[in-house]
């Protein structure tokens, strides 16, 4: 979370964070997801994608939220 916050601090601000636990049903998630209320521009989107690749995570955008999922082992 700190890496994401630092990466986007110049171009976007995170207004809410929601952590979801074991009820996440997708088999590839490893059992968790993080939802952040944030509107991304191209710069912040690219910065987050670099972090996703670094930690083997998946990101999707939906209804003003960025949703981060674990890709599993």
N, C-alpha and C positions, 0 to 999 in steps of 0.2 A: 504494500500500500504506500509506503514511503517513497519508493522509487516512482510509482505512478504519480503521486502528488507532486514530487519534485519535477518530473518530466513535463507536466502540463501546467505548472503554476503560472507561467507567463501568458498562456493563451486561454486557459479555461479554469473554472473552479468547481470543485466537488461540493455539492450542497447536501448530499445525504448518502449514507452507506448502509446497505442491508446485507447481513450475512445469512445465508441459507444453509441448513445442515443436512442431515441424512435423508430427509424427505425428497431430495433431488433424485429423480428416478433414472436419468439418462445413464446408461452403462459406462460411458467414457468419462464421466465427471469425477470419479473418485469420491463422490459423496458430498461435494460442496460447491457453492457458487457465491460470488460476491456481486451485488448490484450497486452501482454508483449512479446517483442522479447527476448527470453532467452532459453538457452540450459540447461535442468535440468539433474542432476545426481540423483542417488537413494536417497541420503541424502536430497537434496533440494526438490525433488519431495515429499518425506514423510513429510517434514516440511510444505510445502504448503498445502498438504492434511489435516494436522491437523488444519490449519487456516481455510480452507474451511468448515470443519465440525463445527468449533466453531461458524462461522457466517452464517451457512446454505447456503453456496455457492456451485457451481458446477464448476469443472475445467476440461478442455480438452486440449490436446496438438495437434497442427496442423501446419505443415510446419515451424517449428522452433519457433512458438509462443505458449504461454500459454494463453488460453482464459478462463476468469473467468466470470461466469454468476450468477445472483441472482436466487435463487430457488423460489422466490415469497413468498407471505404470507401464 
